Amino acid sequence: MSNRVIVTGSRGFIGSAVTRQLVEEGHEPFSFDLEDGQDVRDTDALFRAAKDQKCDSIVHLAGVLGTHELFDNPREAVDINVGGALSALSVARDLDLHYLSIEQHRFWQNVYSITRGAARDLATAWHEAYGVQTTFVKAYNVHGPGQYLHPPHPQKMMPTFAHRAWQGGPIPIFGEGKSLLDLTEVTDVAKVFVDLLGMPGDDSTYDAGTGRAHYVHEVADFVAAYVGARTGEKVEVEHIPMRLGEEEKEYPIIAQGLGWDRLPRIPSFSWQQVVDTIEWYREPRP
């Protein structure tokens, strides 16, 4: 069954992947993005866009990202990440749309985690109070070609590791690199979103992760070894202080299998996907 889906933040890293996957699988996505002058906080504009296109689902991905970066402007993060979710939820309620969005881990007390958590809690409230169909995807350490590298975009692990390695290093690691992570390719995350369009909107969370754990320093060593083998130059790593809003602890940020018994496709880990990401940053990127 084909779905008509409005995607907020459709030009972002995950949003663009979701949009491509929707098209590939025969659905009709409609863009709503700040780059096109469309502000997710403008509830009336979002309502008109979804109504005009006769949408039956909304994938809400618009928001501001960052760890230490958002401490410099927390009010904007609250306004966009919480206010934008409220806008999208209101439209979902008024037009009877299935609302799908991202769920964030709550290990750290930083602005991004707090605002994403508040948006998640709002969705549960709208589900219980108004019967809005809500579904959440817990995305882990998402990587892939196309992830932004330079400011004003926040610093992300794979783009930073790959770019610095191709530049001759060193690769920067926050702290000792002992955090455990779950590397998931962005197309696999997009497939989870598409699969969930046909699922009941019962406020469930689904893991878009592989369930495979890797230490940050293990990933850095892999990038260094791969690039070094191709350039003939040794790539070093360096340890730098932890970012504001994170702690040096072995947090297991790994998929636990939430919803895997209901998902048609479960992401699987692949070093080849990591290699594809590394290769994308061989040339200068935005």
C-alpha atoms as a printed R data frame, in Angstrom:
    type eleno elety resid chain resno      x      y      z
1   ATOM     1    CA   MET     A     1  0.000  0.000  0.000
2   ATOM     2    CA   SER     A     2  1.392  3.397 -1.009
3   ATOM     3    CA   ASN     A     3  1.625  6.093  1.667
4   ATOM     4    CA   ARG     A     4  1.677  9.855  1.250
5   ATOM     5    CA   VAL     A     5  4.237 11.072  3.764
6   ATOM     6    CA   ILE     A     6  5.323 14.563  4.737
7   ATOM     7    CA   VAL     A     7  8.926 14.553  5.988
8   ATOM     8    CA   THR     A     8 10.107 17.416  8.178
9   ATOM     9    CA   GLY     A     9 13.849 17.979  8.011
10  ATOM    10    CA   SER     A    10 13.754 16.216  4.641
11  ATOM    11    CA   ARG     A    11 17.043 17.741  3.470
12  ATOM    12    CA   GLY     A    12 18.993 16.578  6.521
13  ATOM    13    CA   PHE     A    13 21.202 13.503  6.664
14  ATOM    14    CA   ILE     A    14 18.550 11.044  7.886
15  ATOM    15    CA   GLY     A    15 15.661 12.951  6.330
16  ATOM    16    CA   SER     A    16 17.117 12.771  2.830
17  ATOM    17    CA   ALA     A    17 17.777  9.037  3.240
18  ATOM    18    CA   VAL     A    18 14.191  8.462  4.383
19  ATOM    19    CA   THR     A    19 12.900 10.477  1.428
20  ATOM    20    CA   ARG     A    20 14.963  8.428 -1.041
21  ATOM    21    CA   GLN     A    21 13.814  5.170  0.517
22  ATOM    22    CA   LEU     A    22 10.161  6.214  0.393
23  ATOM    23    CA   VAL     A    23 10.471  6.869 -3.333
24  ATOM    24    CA   GLU     A    24 12.332  3.604 -3.921
25  ATOM    25    CA   GLU     A    25  9.558  1.625 -2.246
26  ATOM    26    CA   GLY     A    26  6.712  3.297 -4.101
27  ATOM    27    CA   HIS     A    27  5.546  5.838 -1.517
28  ATOM    28    CA   GLU     A    28  5.034  9.558 -2.087
29  ATOM    29    CA   PRO     A    29  7.178 11.797  0.144
30  ATOM    30    CA   PHE     A    30  6.629 15.535  0.461
31  ATOM    31    CA   SER     A    31  9.377 17.805  1.724
32  ATOM    32    CA   PHE     A    32  9.093 20.292  4.582
33  ATOM    33    CA   ASP     A    33 12.482 21.793  5.354
34  ATOM    34    CA   LEU     A    34 13.995 25.032  6.605
35  ATOM    35    CA   GLU     A    35 16.255 25.185  3.533
36  ATOM    36    CA   ASP     A    36 13.082 25.713  1.513
37  ATOM    37    CA   GLY     A    37 11.823 28.418  3.863
38  ATOM    38    CA   GLN     A    38  9.541 26.027  5.771
39  ATOM    39    CA   ASP     A    39  9.873 26.289  9.546
40  ATOM    40    CA   VAL     A    40  8.554 23.307 11.496
41  ATOM    41    CA   ARG     A    41  7.510 25.659 14.293
42  ATOM    42    CA   ASP     A    42  4.972 27.216 11.911
43  ATOM    43    CA   THR     A    43  2.087 24.894 12.730
44  ATOM    44    CA   ASP     A    44 -0.296 26.516 10.258
45  ATOM    45    CA   ALA     A    45  2.150 26.126  7.352
46  ATOM    46    CA   LEU     A    46  2.832 22.500  8.250
47  ATOM    47    CA   PHE     A    47 -0.906 21.831  8.562
48  ATOM    48    CA   ARG     A    48 -1.613 23.332  5.128
49  ATOM    49    CA   ALA     A    49  1.219 21.404  3.491
50  ATOM    50    CA   ALA     A    50  0.100 18.069  4.947
51  ATOM    51    CA   LYS     A    51 -3.561 18.732  4.165
52  ATOM    52    CA   ASP     A    52 -2.943 19.965  0.611
53  ATOM    53    CA   GLN     A    53 -0.936 16.834 -0.196
54  ATOM    54    CA   LYS     A    54 -3.534 14.584  1.464
55  ATOM    55    CA   CYS     A    55 -0.839 12.981  3.623
56  ATOM    56    CA   ASP     A    56 -1.586 10.057  5.889
57  ATOM    57    CA   SER     A    57  1.746 10.020  7.777
58  ATOM    58    CA   ILE     A    58  4.307 12.490  9.056
59  ATOM    59    CA   VAL     A    59  7.963 11.583  9.629
60  ATOM    60    CA   HIS     A    60  9.238 14.291 11.929
61  ATOM    61    CA   LEU     A    61 13.022 14.651 11.708
62  ATOM    62    CA   ALA     A    62 13.511 18.429 11.819
63  ATOM    63    CA   GLY     A    63 15.643 19.659 14.696
64  ATOM    64    CA   VAL     A    64 18.955 21.114 15.783
65  ATOM    65    CA   LEU     A    65 21.784 18.714 16.644
66  ATOM    66    CA   GLY     A    66 24.841 18.975 18.809
67  ATOM    67    CA   THR     A    67 26.402 18.029 22.118
68  ATOM    68    CA   HIS     A    68 28.609 20.796 23.502
69  ATOM    69    CA   GLU     A    69 27.439 23.105 20.683
70  ATOM    70    CA   LEU     A    70 23.893 23.479 22.045
71  ATOM    71    CA   PHE     A    71 25.039 24.745 25.424
72  ATOM    72    CA   ASP     A    72 25.797 28.012 23.633
73  ATOM    73    CA   ASN     A    73 22.189 28.441 22.497
74  ATOM    74    CA   PRO     A    74 19.896 26.219 24.572
75  ATOM    75    CA   ARG     A    75 16.816 28.387 24.062
76  ATOM    76    CA   GLU     A    76 16.870 27.820 20.303
77  ATOM    77    CA   ALA     A    77 17.282 24.076 20.825
78  ATOM    78    CA   VAL     A    78 14.263 23.995 23.146
79  ATOM    79    CA   ASP     A    79 12.259 26.132 20.742
80  ATOM    80    CA   ILE     A    80 13.003 23.975 17.697
81  ATOM    81    CA   ASN     A    81 13.338 20.468 19.126
82  ATOM    82    CA   VAL     A    82 10.449 20.691 21.568
83  ATOM    83    CA   GLY     A    83  8.360 23.352 19.840
84  ATOM    84    CA   GLY     A    84  8.798 21.671 16.459
85  ATOM    85    CA   ALA     A    85  7.658 18.330 17.871
86  ATOM    86    CA   LEU     A    86  4.620 20.023 19.411
87  ATOM    87    CA   SER     A    87  3.786 21.539 16.027
88  ATOM    88    CA   ALA     A    88  4.110 18.194 14.219
89  ATOM    89    CA   LEU     A    89  2.078 16.399 16.882
90  ATOM    90    CA   SER     A    90 -0.672 19.014 16.656
91  ATOM    91    CA   VAL     A    91 -0.857 18.521 12.890
92  ATOM    92    CA   ALA     A    92 -0.915 14.742 13.343
93  ATOM    93    CA   ARG     A    93 -3.792 15.095 15.797
94  ATOM    94    CA   ASP     A    94 -5.823 17.477 13.634
95  ATOM    95    CA   LEU     A    95 -5.345 15.525 10.390
96  ATOM    96    CA   ASP     A    96 -5.292 12.029 11.908
97  ATOM    97    CA   LEU     A    97 -1.766 11.294 10.689
98  ATOM    98    CA   HIS     A    98  0.585  8.551 11.827
99  ATOM    99    CA   TYR     A    99  3.450 10.375 13.587
100 ATOM   100    CA   LEU     A   100  6.930  8.816 13.350
101 ATOM   101    CA   SER     A   101 10.069 10.324 14.818
102 ATOM   102    CA   ILE     A   102 13.495  9.717 16.359
103 ATOM   103    CA   GLU     A   103 14.058  8.689 19.963
104 ATOM   104    CA   GLN     A   104 17.309  9.716 21.640
105 ATOM   105    CA   HIS     A   105 19.315  7.880 24.290
106 ATOM   106    CA   ARG     A   106 19.128  9.470 27.713
107 ATOM   107    CA   PHE     A   107 22.514  8.559 29.111
108 ATOM   108    CA   TRP     A   108 23.838 12.104 29.208
109 ATOM   109    CA   GLN     A   109 22.444 15.334 30.583
110 ATOM   110    CA   ASN     A   110 23.032 17.608 27.632
111 ATOM   111    CA   VAL     A   111 20.727 19.985 25.804
112 ATOM   112    CA   TYR     A   112 20.121 17.705 22.830
113 ATOM   113    CA   SER     A   113 19.252 14.645 24.926
114 ATOM   114    CA   ILE     A   114 16.958 16.656 27.167
115 ATOM   115    CA   THR     A   115 15.063 18.303 24.318
116 ATOM   116    CA   ARG     A   116 14.680 15.048 22.397
117 ATOM   117    CA   GLY     A   117 13.469 13.371 25.583
118 ATOM   118    CA   ALA     A   118 10.896 16.100 26.116
119 ATOM   119    CA   ALA     A   119  9.683 15.676 22.521
120 ATOM   120    CA   ARG     A   120  9.344 11.933 23.100
121 ATOM   121    CA   ASP     A   121  7.330 12.493 26.267
122 ATOM   122    CA   LEU     A   122  5.060 14.958 24.478
123 ATOM   123    CA   ALA     A   123  4.283 12.308 21.880
124 ATOM   124    CA   THR     A   124  3.238  9.843 24.565
125 ATOM   125    CA   ALA     A   125  1.003 12.524 26.095
126 ATOM   126    CA   TRP     A   126 -0.617 13.246 22.692
127 ATOM   127    CA   HIS     A   127 -1.028  9.522 22.088
128 ATOM   128    CA   GLU     A   128 -2.767  8.995 25.417
129 ATOM   129    CA   ALA     A   129 -4.796 12.201 25.482
130 ATOM   130    CA   TYR     A   130 -5.823 12.501 21.817
131 ATOM   131    CA   GLY     A   131 -5.269  9.041 20.367
132 ATOM   132    CA   VAL     A   132 -2.502 10.207 18.001
133 ATOM   133    CA   GLN     A   133 -0.770  7.272 16.338
134 ATOM   134    CA   THR     A   134  2.870  7.558 17.404
135 ATOM   135    CA   THR     A   135  5.895  5.431 16.584
136 ATOM   136    CA   PHE     A   136  9.553  6.006 17.417
137 ATOM   137    CA   VAL     A   137 12.814  4.825 15.909
138 ATOM   138    CA   LYS     A   138 15.819  4.648 18.202
139 ATOM   139    CA   ALA     A   139 18.725  5.424 15.902
140 ATOM   140    CA   TYR     A   140 22.209  4.621 17.137
141 ATOM   141    CA   ASN     A   141 25.544  5.803 15.718
142 ATOM   142    CA   VAL     A   142 24.234  6.551 12.256
143 ATOM   143    CA   HIS     A   143 26.841  6.941  9.522
144 ATOM   144    CA   GLY     A   144 27.044  6.938  5.755
145 ATOM   145    CA   PRO     A   145 27.943  9.012  2.723
146 ATOM   146    CA   GLY     A   146 26.520 12.510  2.871
147 ATOM   147    CA   GLN     A   147 26.816 13.218  6.586
148 ATOM   148    CA   TYR     A   148 27.901 16.811  7.097
149 ATOM   149    CA   LEU     A   149 31.464 17.444  8.185
150 ATOM   150    CA   HIS     A   150 32.145 21.138  8.734
151 ATOM   151    CA   PRO     A   151 30.580 23.855 10.928
152 ATOM   152    CA   PRO     A   152 27.928 25.095 11.416
153 ATOM   153    CA   HIS     A   153 26.991 21.408 11.502
154 ATOM   154    CA   PRO     A   154 27.869 19.590 14.742
155 ATOM   155    CA   GLN     A   155 30.904 17.359 14.916
156 ATOM   156    CA   LYS     A   156 30.097 13.722 14.118
157 ATOM   157    CA   MET     A   157 32.348 10.745 14.641
158 ATOM   158    CA   MET     A   158 32.644  9.049 11.230
159 ATOM   159    CA   PRO     A   159 32.998 12.203  9.118
160 ATOM   160    CA   THR     A   160 35.623 13.533 11.551
161 ATOM   161    CA   PHE     A   161 37.578 10.273 11.745
162 ATOM   162    CA   ALA     A   162 37.567  9.734  7.976
163 ATOM   163    CA   HIS     A   163 38.379 13.328  7.029
164 ATOM   164    CA   ARG     A   164 41.225 13.636  9.512
165 ATOM   165    CA   ALA     A   165 42.665 10.303  8.416
166 ATOM   166    CA   TRP     A   166 42.699 11.293  4.730
167 ATOM   167    CA   GLN     A   167 44.342 14.562  5.770
168 ATOM   168    CA   GLY     A   168 47.128 12.604  7.464
169 ATOM   169    CA   GLY     A   169 45.715 12.610 10.996
170 ATOM   170    CA   PRO     A   170 45.754 12.558 13.861
171 ATOM   171    CA   ILE     A   171 42.257 11.175 14.481
172 ATOM   172    CA   PRO     A   172 40.765 12.840 17.587
173 ATOM   173    CA   ILE     A   173 39.121 10.626 20.213
174 ATOM   174    CA   PHE     A   174 37.191 12.141 23.103
175 ATOM   175    CA   GLY     A   175 38.489 10.709 26.361
176 ATOM   176    CA   GLU     A   176 39.863  7.165 26.239
177 ATOM   177    CA   GLY     A   177 37.425  6.050 23.534
178 ATOM   178    CA   LYS     A   178 35.901  3.424 25.802
179 ATOM   179    CA   SER     A   179 32.275  4.203 24.997
180 ATOM   180    CA   LEU     A   180 30.535  1.327 23.263
181 ATOM   181    CA   LEU     A   181 28.568  2.161 20.159
182 ATOM   182    CA   ASP     A   182 26.420  0.562 17.482
183 ATOM   183    CA   LEU     A   183 27.385  1.695 13.970
184 ATOM   184    CA   THR     A   184 24.319  1.717 11.719
185 ATOM   185    CA   GLU     A   185 24.278  2.800  8.081
186 ATOM   186    CA   VAL     A   186 21.783  5.555  7.297
187 ATOM   187    CA   THR     A   187 19.972  3.624  4.541
188 ATOM   188    CA   ASP     A   188 19.230  0.837  7.019
189 ATOM   189    CA   VAL     A   189 17.724  3.396  9.387
190 ATOM   190    CA   ALA     A   190 15.607  4.774  6.533
191 ATOM   191    CA   LYS     A   191 14.325  1.265  5.764
192 ATOM   192    CA   VAL     A   192 13.144  0.919  9.362
193 ATOM   193    CA   PHE     A   193 11.115  4.113  9.034
194 ATOM   194    CA   VAL     A   194  9.508  2.850  5.832
195 ATOM   195    CA   ASP     A   195  8.731 -0.536  7.376
196 ATOM   196    CA   LEU     A   196  7.001  1.166 10.283
197 ATOM   197    CA   LEU     A   197  4.525  3.041  8.112
198 ATOM   198    CA   GLY     A   198  2.403 -0.082  8.079
199 ATOM   199    CA   MET     A   199  2.719 -0.820 11.797
200 ATOM   200    CA   PRO     A   200  0.192  0.240 14.455
201 ATOM   201    CA   GLY     A   201  0.988  3.626 15.965
202 ATOM   202    CA   ASP     A   202  0.853  2.353 19.535
203 ATOM   203    CA   ASP     A   203  3.663  4.579 20.867
204 ATOM   204    CA   SER     A   204  6.219  1.791 20.546
205 ATOM   205    CA   THR     A   205  9.943  2.300 20.064
206 ATOM   206    CA   TYR     A   206 11.878  0.232 17.524
207 ATOM   207    CA   ASP     A   207 15.638 -0.288 17.457
208 ATOM   208    CA   ALA     A   208 17.310  0.825 14.239
209 ATOM   209    CA   GLY     A   209 20.602 -0.674 15.308
210 ATOM   210    CA   THR     A   210 22.622 -3.803 14.616
211 ATOM   211    CA   GLY     A   211 23.126 -5.065 18.161
212 ATOM   212    CA   ARG     A   212 26.890 -5.226 17.536
213 ATOM   213    CA   ALA     A   213 29.121 -3.353 19.953
214 ATOM   214    CA   HIS     A   214 32.355 -1.563 19.088
215 ATOM   215    CA   TYR     A   215 34.533  0.704 21.176
216 ATOM   216    CA   VAL     A   216 35.149  4.184 19.826
217 ATOM   217    CA   HIS     A   217 38.905  3.551 19.844
218 ATOM   218    CA   GLU     A   218 38.338  0.330 17.879
219 ATOM   219    CA   VAL     A   219 36.553  2.280 15.128
220 ATOM   220    CA   ALA     A   220 39.292  4.925 15.122
221 ATOM   221    CA   ASP     A   221 41.947  2.223 14.795
222 ATOM   222    CA   PHE     A   222 40.056  0.658 11.879
223 ATOM   223    CA   VAL     A   223 39.814  4.000 10.064
224 ATOM   224    CA   ALA     A   224 43.494  4.715 10.698
225 ATOM   225    CA   ALA     A   225 44.556  1.288  9.425
226 ATOM   226    CA   TYR     A   226 42.328  1.418  6.336
227 ATOM   227    CA   VAL     A   227 43.415  4.890  5.245
228 ATOM   228    CA   GLY     A   228 47.048  4.229  6.131
229 ATOM   229    CA   ALA     A   229 47.078  1.115  3.947
230 ATOM   230    CA   ARG     A   230 45.865  3.164  0.993
231 ATOM   231    CA   THR     A   231 48.046  6.209  1.449
232 ATOM   232    CA   GLY     A   232 51.171  4.443  2.619
233 ATOM   233    CA   GLU     A   233 51.351  6.819  5.579
234 ATOM   234    CA   LYS     A   234 50.857  5.944  9.238
235 ATOM   235    CA   VAL     A   235 47.777  7.618 10.705
236 ATOM   236    CA   GLU     A   236 47.957  8.362 14.421
237 ATOM   237    CA   VAL     A   237 45.145  8.884 16.927
238 ATOM   238    CA   GLU     A   238 45.048 11.448 19.717
239 ATOM   239    CA   HIS     A   239 42.996 11.578 22.884
240 ATOM   240    CA   ILE     A   240 41.332 14.894 23.704
241 ATOM   241    CA   PRO     A   241 39.125 16.010 26.643
242 ATOM   242    CA   MET     A   242 35.507 14.896 26.740
243 ATOM   243    CA   ARG     A   243 32.936 17.300 25.373
244 ATOM   244    CA   LEU     A   244 30.683 19.346 27.613
245 ATOM   245    CA   GLY     A   245 27.554 17.297 28.243
246 ATOM   246    CA   GLU     A   246 29.205 13.864 28.084
247 ATOM   247    CA   GLU     A   247 31.041 11.717 30.625
248 ATOM   248    CA   GLU     A   248 33.879  9.228 30.241
249 ATOM   249    CA   LYS     A   249 31.919  6.064 30.970
250 ATOM   250    CA   GLU     A   250 31.432  2.818 29.102
251 ATOM   251    CA   TYR     A   251 27.842  3.497 28.134
252 ATOM   252    CA   PRO     A   252 26.468  0.590 26.103
253 ATOM   253    CA   ILE     A   253 24.802  2.537 23.299
254 ATOM   254    CA   ILE     A   254 23.804 -0.671 21.545
255 ATOM   255    CA   ALA     A   255 20.511 -1.894 20.111
256 ATOM   256    CA   GLN     A   256 18.769 -4.301 22.462
257 ATOM   257    CA   GLY     A   257 16.400 -5.688 19.845
258 ATOM   258    CA   LEU     A   258 13.342 -3.533 20.585
259 ATOM   259    CA   GLY     A   259 10.679 -4.416 18.028
260 ATOM   260    CA   TRP     A   260 12.918 -6.758 16.052
261 ATOM   261    CA   ASP     A   261 10.260 -9.474 16.252
262 ATOM   262    CA   ARG     A   262  7.897 -7.152 14.355
263 ATOM   263    CA   LEU     A   263 10.228 -5.551 11.824
264 ATOM   264    CA   PRO     A   264 10.455 -7.010  8.312
265 ATOM   265    CA   ARG     A   265 14.106 -5.877  8.016
266 ATOM   266    CA   ILE     A   266 16.631 -5.617 10.812
267 ATOM   267    CA   PRO     A   267 19.851 -3.644 10.218
268 ATOM   268    CA   SER     A   268 23.022 -5.728 10.247
269 ATOM   269    CA   PHE     A   269 26.550 -4.536 10.899
270 ATOM   270    CA   SER     A   270 28.975 -4.378  7.978
271 ATOM   271    CA   TRP     A   271 32.576 -3.198  7.904
272 ATOM   272    CA   GLN     A   272 32.076 -2.719  4.160
273 ATOM   273    CA   GLN     A   273 29.492 -0.040  4.914
274 ATOM   274    CA   VAL     A   274 32.051  1.629  7.176
275 ATOM   275    CA   VAL     A   275 34.582  1.469  4.326
276 ATOM   276    CA   ASP     A   276 32.041  3.065  1.956
277 ATOM   277    CA   THR     A   277 31.621  5.918  4.432
278 ATOM   278    CA   ILE     A   278 35.382  6.372  4.804
279 ATOM   279    CA   GLU     A   279 35.851  6.427  1.036
280 ATOM   280    CA   TRP     A   280 33.208  9.134  0.606
281 ATOM   281    CA   TYR     A   281 35.393 11.545  2.597
282 ATOM   282    CA   ARG     A   282 38.508 10.944  0.484
283 ATOM   283    CA   GLU     A   283 37.610 14.085 -1.476
284 ATOM   284    CA   PRO     A   284 36.799 17.462  0.136
285 ATOM   285    CA   ARG     A   285 33.247 17.511  1.456
286 ATOM   286    CA   PRO     A   286 30.884 20.184  2.856
